[in-house]
Amino acid sequence: MATRKKTEKIPPKTLHIQYVRSAIGAPGKHKLIVKGLGFKRLNQTVTRVDTPAVRGMVAQIPHLVKIVE
């Protein structure tokens, strides 16, 4: 049975998130979350490491973003 060496690194899982709806008129907290995820313009797609922090940010603004497969 093959085992993984300690020196081999497992690549981190990533999320592709797309900014689909404008934050104009959204609460200030939502605008800060959009900025924190790294979005600068509408329909932009960013890649982020799949961590609980990023998942929580996306969960706060599901009406503004979508996860792209």
N, CA, C and O atoms as a printed pandas DataFrame, in Angstrom:
     atom_number atom_name residue_name chain_id  residue_number  x_coord  y_coord  z_coord
0              1         N          MET        A               1    0.837   -1.171    0.000
1              2        CA          MET        A               1    0.000    0.000    0.000
2              3         C          MET        A               1    0.885    1.237    0.000
3              4         O          MET        A               1    1.800    1.352    0.815
4              5         N          ALA        A               2    0.616    2.150   -0.900
5              6        CA          ALA        A               2    1.405    3.371   -1.000
6              7         C          ALA        A               2    0.979    4.358    0.076
7              8         O          ALA        A               2   -0.210    4.570    0.316
8              9         N          THR        A               3    1.962    4.946    0.707
9             10        CA          THR        A               3    1.669    5.968    1.702
10            11         C          THR        A               3    2.293    7.283    1.264
11            12         O          THR        A               3    3.277    7.304    0.524
12            13         N          ARG        A               4    1.726    8.341    1.715
13            14        CA          ARG        A               4    2.201    9.672    1.353
14            15         C          ARG        A               4    3.395   10.040    2.231
15            16         O          ARG        A               4    3.363    9.859    3.448
16            17         N          LYS        A               5    4.445   10.555    1.600
17            18        CA          LYS        A               5    5.607   10.987    2.361
18            19         C          LYS        A               5    5.283   12.284    3.092
19            20         O          LYS        A               5    4.408   13.038    2.667
20            21         N          LYS        A               6    5.968   12.538    4.160
21            22        CA          LYS        A               6    5.731   13.754    4.925
22            23         C          LYS        A               6    6.112   15.002    4.143
23            24         O          LYS        A               6    5.581   16.081    4.405
24            25         N          THR        A               7    7.027   14.870    3.183
25            26        CA          THR        A               7    7.457   16.029    2.417
26            27         C          THR        A               7    6.471   16.396    1.316
27            28         O          THR        A               7    6.494   17.522    0.819
28            29         N          GLU        A               8    5.599   15.456    0.925
29            30        CA          GLU        A               8    4.599   15.752   -0.099
30            31         C          GLU        A               8    3.487   16.602    0.522
31            32         O          GLU        A               8    2.942   16.265    1.573
32            33         N          LYS        A               9    3.170   17.689   -0.139
33            34        CA          LYS        A               9    2.118   18.563    0.378
34            35         C          LYS        A               9    0.829   18.332   -0.396
35            36         O          LYS        A               9    0.833   18.194   -1.619
36            37         N          ILE        A              10   -0.262   18.292    0.339
37            38        CA          ILE        A              10   -1.573   18.169   -0.276
38            39         C          ILE        A              10   -2.016   19.570   -0.682
39            40         O          ILE        A              10   -2.039   20.469    0.159
40            41         N          PRO        A              11   -2.365   19.776   -1.942
41            42        CA          PRO        A              11   -2.801   21.118   -2.339
42            43         C          PRO        A              11   -4.100   21.489   -1.631
43            44         O          PRO        A              11   -4.990   20.648   -1.498
44            45         N          PRO        A              12   -4.222   22.740   -1.175
45            46        CA          PRO        A              12   -5.436   23.142   -0.457
46            47         C          PRO        A              12   -6.634   23.190   -1.398
47            48         O          PRO        A              12   -6.498   23.529   -2.574
48            49         N          LYS        A              13   -7.798   22.851   -0.878
49            50        CA          LYS        A              13   -9.016   22.935   -1.674
50            51         C          LYS        A              13   -9.371   24.402   -1.858
51            52         O          LYS        A              13   -9.154   25.222   -0.966
52            53         N          THR        A              14   -9.915   24.722   -3.017
53            54        CA          THR        A              14  -10.224   26.111   -3.314
54            55         C          THR        A              14  -11.687   26.281   -3.686
55            56         O          THR        A              14  -12.361   25.335   -4.094
56            57         N          LEU        A              15  -12.155   27.502   -3.536
57            58        CA          LEU        A              15  -13.504   27.894   -3.932
58            59         C          LEU        A              15  -13.389   28.942   -5.023
59            60         O          LEU        A              15  -12.570   29.855   -4.928
60            61         N          HIS        A              16  -14.197   28.816   -6.049
61            62        CA          HIS        A              16  -14.305   29.846   -7.072
62            63         C          HIS        A              16  -15.613   30.572   -6.796
63            64         O          HIS        A              16  -16.691   29.983   -6.881
64            65         N          ILE        A              17  -15.512   31.855   -6.466
65            66        CA          ILE        A              17  -16.674   32.649   -6.071
66            67         C          ILE        A              17  -16.871   33.759   -7.085
67            68         O          ILE        A              17  -15.915   34.441   -7.455
68            69         N          GLN        A              18  -18.107   33.945   -7.538
69            70        CA          GLN        A              18  -18.408   34.988   -8.510
70            71         C          GLN        A              18  -19.320   36.037   -7.876
71            72         O          GLN        A              18  -20.281   35.707   -7.181
72            73         N          TYR        A              19  -19.003   37.296   -8.129
73            74        CA          TYR        A              19  -19.762   38.447   -7.630
74            75         C          TYR        A              19  -20.851   38.743   -8.660
75            76         O          TYR        A              19  -20.558   39.268   -9.734
76            77         N          VAL        A              20  -22.112   38.410   -8.340
77            78        CA          VAL        A              20  -23.173   38.470   -9.350
78            79         C          VAL        A              20  -24.171   39.603   -9.161
79            80         O          VAL        A              20  -24.907   39.929  -10.093
80            81         N          ARG        A              21  -24.214   40.213   -7.980
81            82        CA          ARG        A              21  -25.181   41.270   -7.754
82            83         C          ARG        A              21  -24.528   42.410   -6.979
83            84         O          ARG        A              21  -23.751   42.172   -6.055
84            85         N          SER        A              22  -24.838   43.626   -7.350
85            86        CA          SER        A              22  -24.201   44.801   -6.757
86            87         C          SER        A              22  -24.551   44.958   -5.280
87            88         O          SER        A              22  -25.636   44.591   -4.828
88            89         N          ALA        A              23  -23.595   45.514   -4.551
89            90        CA          ALA        A              23  -23.791   45.766   -3.127
90            91         C          ALA        A              23  -24.342   47.160   -2.870
91            92         O          ALA        A              23  -24.471   47.569   -1.715
92            93         N          ILE        A              24  -24.667   47.894   -3.924
93            94        CA          ILE        A              24  -25.271   49.217   -3.743
94            95         C          ILE        A              24  -26.618   49.019   -3.047
95            96         O          ILE        A              24  -27.438   48.216   -3.494
96            97         N          GLY        A              25  -26.839   49.725   -1.987
97            98        CA          GLY        A              25  -28.079   49.600   -1.228
98            99         C          GLY        A              25  -28.031   48.517   -0.166
99           100         O          GLY        A              25  -28.955   48.399    0.639
100          101         N          ALA        A              26  -26.964   47.722   -0.150
101          102        CA          ALA        A              26  -26.813   46.681    0.869
102          103         C          ALA        A              26  -26.247   47.320    2.139
103          104         O          ALA        A              26  -25.637   48.387    2.072
104          105         N          PRO        A              27  -26.438   46.690    3.276
105          106        CA          PRO        A              27  -25.859   47.219    4.513
106          107         C          PRO        A              27  -24.341   47.322    4.410
107          108         O          PRO        A              27  -23.704   46.581    3.661
108          109         N          GLY        A              28  -23.780   48.241    5.163
109          110        CA          GLY        A              28  -22.340   48.469    5.128
110          111         C          GLY        A              28  -21.522   47.229    5.440
111          112         O          GLY        A              28  -20.444   47.031    4.879
112          113         N          LYS        A              29  -22.033   46.397    6.333
113          114        CA          LYS        A              29  -21.332   45.163    6.690
114          115         C          LYS        A              29  -21.194   44.246    5.475
115          116         O          LYS        A              29  -20.160   43.601    5.300
116          117         N          HIS        A              30  -22.223   44.185    4.643
117          118        CA          HIS        A              30  -22.174   43.353    3.445
118          119         C          HIS        A              30  -21.151   43.893    2.456
119          120         O          HIS        A              30  -20.437   43.123    1.813
120          121         N          LYS        A              31  -21.079   45.210    2.336
121          122        CA          LYS        A              31  -20.099   45.825    1.439
122          123         C          LYS        A              31  -18.677   45.500    1.888
123          124         O          LYS        A              31  -17.800   45.254    1.059
124          125         N          LEU        A              32  -18.451   45.500    3.192
125          126        CA          LEU        A              32  -17.127   45.166    3.719
126          127         C          LEU        A              32  -16.768   43.700    3.459
127          128         O          LEU        A              32  -15.608   43.377    3.203
128          129         N          ILE        A              33  -17.750   42.833    3.525
129          130        CA          ILE        A              33  -17.507   41.418    3.252
130          131         C          ILE        A              33  -17.136   41.230    1.784
131          132         O          ILE        A              33  -16.219   40.473    1.467
132          133         N          VAL        A              34  -17.848   41.917    0.885
133          134        CA          VAL        A              34  -17.538   41.833   -0.547
134          135         C          VAL        A              34  -16.100   42.300   -0.786
135          136         O          VAL        A              34  -15.355   41.668   -1.534
136          137         N          LYS        A              35  -15.720   43.396   -0.153
137          138        CA          LYS        A              35  -14.369   43.923   -0.292
138          139         C          LYS        A              35  -13.350   42.957    0.312
139          140         O          LYS        A              35  -12.266   42.769   -0.240
140          141         N          GLY        A              36  -13.696   42.352    1.432
141          142        CA          GLY        A              36  -12.807   41.409    2.099
142          143         C          GLY        A              36  -12.545   40.155    1.296
143          144         O          GLY        A              36  -11.478   39.551    1.411
144          145         N          LEU        A              37  -13.509   39.759    0.483
145          146        CA          LEU        A              37  -13.316   38.604   -0.393
146          147         C          LEU        A              37  -12.451   38.951   -1.604
147          148         O          LEU        A              37  -11.986   38.062   -2.318
148          149         N          GLY        A              38  -12.238   40.244   -1.830
149          150        CA          GLY        A              38  -11.343   40.656   -2.910
150          151         C          GLY        A              38  -12.020   41.063   -4.195
151          152         O          GLY        A              38  -11.364   41.164   -5.232
152          153         N          PHE        A              39  -13.325   41.301   -4.152
153          154        CA          PHE        A              39  -14.033   41.692   -5.370
154          155         C          PHE        A              39  -13.849   43.173   -5.638
155          156         O          PHE        A              39  -13.872   43.990   -4.718
156          157         N          LYS        A              40  -13.665   43.516   -6.914
157          158        CA          LYS        A              40  -13.530   44.912   -7.315
158          159         C          LYS        A              40  -14.606   45.316   -8.317
159          160         O          LYS        A              40  -14.967   46.490   -8.405
160          161         N          ARG        A              41  -15.119   44.346   -9.073
161          162        CA          ARG        A              41  -16.144   44.686  -10.068
162          163         C          ARG        A              41  -17.160   43.547  -10.191
163          164         O          ARG        A              41  -16.902   42.411   -9.795
164          165         N          LEU        A              42  -18.292   43.883  -10.739
165          166        CA          LEU        A              42  -19.375   42.920  -10.905
166          167         C          LEU        A              42  -18.973   41.825  -11.891
167          168         O          LEU        A              42  -18.220   42.079  -12.830
168          169         N          ASN        A              43  -19.463   40.635  -11.683
169          170        CA          ASN        A              43  -19.193   39.437  -12.487
170          171         C          ASN        A              43  -17.744   38.972  -12.420
171          172         O          ASN        A              43  -17.319   38.153  -13.234
172          173         N          GLN        A              44  -16.993   39.481  -11.472
173          174        CA          GLN        A              44  -15.620   39.042  -11.267
174          175         C          GLN        A              44  -15.629   37.707  -10.528
175          176         O          GLN        A              44  -16.477   37.474   -9.667
176          177         N          THR        A              45  -14.691   36.841  -10.866
177          178        CA          THR        A              45  -14.547   35.562  -10.189
178          179         C          THR        A              45  -13.206   35.544   -9.469
179          180         O          THR        A              45  -12.176   35.871  -10.059
180          181         N          VAL        A              46  -13.217   35.168   -8.206
181          182        CA          VAL        A              46  -11.981   35.052   -7.428
182          183         C          VAL        A              46  -11.857   33.621   -6.917
183          184         O          VAL        A              46  -12.851   32.913   -6.757
184          185         N          THR        A              47  -10.627   33.216   -6.668
185          186        CA          THR        A              47  -10.355   31.893   -6.119
186          187         C          THR        A              47   -9.813   32.077   -4.712
187          188         O          THR        A              47   -8.831   32.792   -4.509
188          189         N          ARG        A              48  -10.435   31.448   -3.761
189          190        CA          ARG        A              48  -10.022   31.533   -2.357
190          191         C          ARG        A              48   -9.874   30.126   -1.797
191          192         O          ARG        A              48  -10.558   29.200   -2.232
192          193         N          VAL        A              49   -8.979   29.973   -0.830
193          194        CA          VAL        A              49   -8.807   28.696   -0.148
194          195         C          VAL        A              49  -10.070   28.402    0.642
195          196         O          VAL        A              49  -10.628   29.285    1.295
196          197         N          ASP        A              50  -10.515   27.151    0.576
197          198        CA          ASP        A              50  -11.758   26.748    1.235
198          199         C          ASP        A              50  -11.522   26.584    2.734
199          200         O          ASP        A              50  -11.119   25.518    3.199
200          201         N          THR        A              51  -11.779   27.662    3.485
201          202        CA          THR        A              51  -11.633   27.643    4.935
202          203         C          THR        A              51  -12.974   27.999    5.564
203          204         O          THR        A              51  -13.842   28.553    4.891
204          205         N          PRO        A              52  -13.153   27.692    6.833
205          206        CA          PRO        A              52  -14.403   28.074    7.491
206          207         C          PRO        A              52  -14.645   29.587    7.476
207          208         O          PRO        A              52  -15.794   30.027    7.427
208          209         N          ALA        A              53  -13.582   30.378    7.518
209          210        CA          ALA        A              53  -13.731   31.831    7.501
210          211         C          ALA        A              53  -14.320   32.304    6.169
211          212         O          ALA        A              53  -15.233   33.129    6.145
212          213         N          VAL        A              54  -13.797   31.783    5.076
213          214        CA          VAL        A              54  -14.297   32.174    3.749
214          215         C          VAL        A              54  -15.721   31.661    3.558
215          216         O          VAL        A              54  -16.569   32.370    3.015
216          217         N          ARG        A              55  -15.986   30.440    3.999
217          218        CA          ARG        A              55  -17.350   29.890    3.905
218          219         C          ARG        A              55  -18.329   30.755    4.687
219          220         O          ARG        A              55  -19.455   30.975    4.240
220          221         N          GLY        A              56  -17.913   31.247    5.851
221          222        CA          GLY        A              56  -18.770   32.103    6.666
222          223         C          GLY        A              56  -19.048   33.428    5.990
223          224         O          GLY        A              56  -20.161   33.949    6.076
224          225         N          MET        A              57  -18.041   33.985    5.314
225          226        CA          MET        A              57  -18.234   35.242    4.597
226          227         C          MET        A              57  -19.235   35.059    3.458
227          228         O          MET        A              57  -20.112   35.898    3.254
228          229         N          VAL        A              58  -19.098   33.966    2.724
229          230        CA          VAL        A              58  -20.020   33.684    1.624
230          231         C          VAL        A              58  -21.429   33.441    2.163
231          232         O          VAL        A              58  -22.409   33.831    1.529
232          233         N          ALA        A              59  -21.536   32.804    3.317
233          234        CA          ALA        A              59  -22.847   32.535    3.911
234          235         C          ALA        A              59  -23.552   33.820    4.329
235          236         O          ALA        A              59  -24.781   33.854    4.387
236          237         N          GLN        A              60  -22.793   34.884    4.622
237          238        CA          GLN        A              60  -23.384   36.158    5.012
238          239         C          GLN        A              60  -23.993   36.905    3.830
239          240         O          GLN        A              60  -24.923   37.692    4.005
240          241         N          ILE        A              61  -23.470   36.661    2.622
241          242        CA          ILE        A              61  -23.935   37.420    1.447
242          243         C          ILE        A              61  -24.313   36.494    0.282
243          244         O          ILE        A              61  -23.830   36.692   -0.833
244          245         N          PRO        A              62  -25.163   35.492    0.516
245          246        CA          PRO        A              62  -25.494   34.568   -0.577
246          247         C          PRO        A              62  -26.295   35.230   -1.701
247          248         O          PRO        A              62  -26.336   34.717   -2.819
248          249         N          HIS        A              63  -26.924   36.354   -1.409
249          250        CA          HIS        A              63  -27.715   37.060   -2.412
250          251         C          HIS        A              63  -26.838   37.908   -3.344
251          252         O          HIS        A              63  -27.327   38.418   -4.352
252          253         N          LEU        A              64  -25.563   38.062   -3.021
253          254        CA          LEU        A              64  -24.655   38.865   -3.821
254          255         C          LEU        A              64  -23.628   38.023   -4.593
255          256         O          LEU        A              64  -23.098   38.472   -5.610
256          257         N          VAL        A              65  -23.352   36.830   -4.122
257          258        CA          VAL        A              65  -22.325   36.000   -4.753
258          259         C          VAL        A              65  -22.862   34.603   -5.028
259          260         O          VAL        A              65  -23.899   34.202   -4.498
260          261         N          LYS        A              66  -22.131   33.865   -5.872
261          262        CA          LYS        A              66  -22.439   32.448   -6.063
262          263         C          LYS        A              66  -21.145   31.684   -6.172
263          264         O          LYS        A              66  -20.132   32.220   -6.622
264          265         N          ILE        A              67  -21.176   30.433   -5.763
265          266        CA          ILE        A              67  -20.014   29.563   -5.849
266          267         C          ILE        A              67  -20.061   28.873   -7.202
267          268         O          ILE        A              67  -21.040   28.204   -7.534
268          269         N          VAL        A              68  -19.001   29.040   -7.980
269          270        CA          VAL        A              68  -18.914   28.470   -9.320
270          271         C          VAL        A              68  -18.216   27.120   -9.218
271          272         O          VAL        A              68  -17.191   26.999   -8.547
272          273         N          GLU        A              69  -18.754   26.124   -9.867
273          274        CA          GLU        A              69  -18.149   24.775   -9.840
274          275         C          GLU        A              69  -16.976   24.691  -10.774
275          276         O          GLU        A              69  -16.348   23.638  -10.882
